[in-house]
Amino acid sequence: MVTRTPRPLLYFLLAAVLVAAAASAAVSGRFAADSLRRRAAFILYVPPLRQEASGTSLPISLHGGLIHAVVSATGKILQFWWVRGVLFAYIVAFLLFTFSHRAQTWVIYLHCFVHRRHFSARNLCRHGLAGFARGVEAGNLRGWHLLPTGPPFAQCEADFDERLKESNARVIIFFHGNGGTRAFPPKRVRVLHMLASHFRAHVFSFDYSGFGDSEGRPSETQLYADARVVYAFVRARVSADSKIVLYGQSLGTFAAVDLAAYLSLPRVEAHGVSVGAEPVAAVILEAPPASLTDAARSHPTAAPFRIIPGVDVIFRNLLKERLDSLAKVGNILYPLLVLHGREDGFIPLSQGLRLFERAKNSGNDNAHLVVFSECGHVNVAAQRTYLSTVHEFLERHAPFS
């Protein structure tokens, strides 16, 4: 069987060659509109049609006028040195992103955003967490355990364990977004503190493999494995009637959705006895991408590529990681709250809406969507109605006795 190259990919390669030709001429300092026109005419050459009129043949170019206009405009734009620099940077970044899995990993996770030697998550006093937070380790992962803020404050490790074992405790497992760590940017620390204080919850936040002071390297499979390790760590230390809430933020929603879908599956223990799904109280998703492909396509830095026909096929073929929450959210049995900003410029509201609709249409009657107007991607927790929205959801699905 002969495998044909997808037509959108051919369009992309065609455009890439044209851009590369323009960039090579621009960067070399010998750019000229005539040179670019000759290159474009060679690349996009279309045999002329001939029309018989009054015994003479008139060449009619299908694309000549359009090519001339586009090339002339491109020549004027590329006369600016900063435009040539941006174009060259885009080409280099595209080549790295295409052929290097490690470059893709760095761009997706941004786990090297904070160098280890500058990492200060173990200094709880620096973050104002002394007295009601401690450092914890789950395998190669390191994180924090925050107590519900308020007296009595913990004096030693035994105090933390004792309060965690309290009956009917509310426990939030927080999966942070990409870039930085659990301690950086500082607004993440404020969110953790707010979750612990306003909702009277034990809050656990771990750095994924390769983030902060956690060992290893990030990847899609490792992200899912990290989430399951963290859940097992927390479940083993809380009482049986504790209300565990999975809270995902941006990239962390991929981990939360995969974990929730996995825990929704019936478990089979000794003697083949099915004991049902894990007892998770609720799932909260803040600014969730539908999938990595959708997130990459909608990102502001990908704007120049969105003009290419069939760009979705291109992104699907290039990305080594999948991270597809849309394919899994329908399997979640737990109450679900999707929080999204209407003005989110990184992950558009349409993606959160698709996740909500998929969950609702799959039979989850406890799925809810809350949209914050005049809210972007990173300031959802700063909205005036955020606390009341989450409080109402938790009181309904993860209440104290």
Secondary structure, 3 states (H helix, E strand, C coil): CCCCCCHHHHHHHHHHHHHHHHHHHHHCCCCCHHHHHHHHHHHCCCCCEEEEECCEEEEECCCHHHHHHHHHHHHHHCCCHHHHHHHHHHHHHHHHHHHCHHHHHHHHHCCCCCCHHHCCCCCCHHHCCCCCEEEEEECCEEEEEECCCCCCCCCCHHHHHHHHCCCCCEEEEEECCCCCCCCCCHHHHHHHHHHHHHCCCEEEEECCCCCCCCCCCCCHHHHHHHHHHHHHHHHCCCCCCCEEEEEEECHHHHHHHHHHHHHCCCCECHHHCECCCCCEEEEEEECCCCEHHHHHHHCHHHHHHHHCCCHHHHHHHHCCCCCECCCCHHHCCCCEEEEEECCCCCCCHHHHHHHHHHHHHCCCCCEEEEEECCCCCCCHHHCCCHHHHHHHHHHHHCCCC
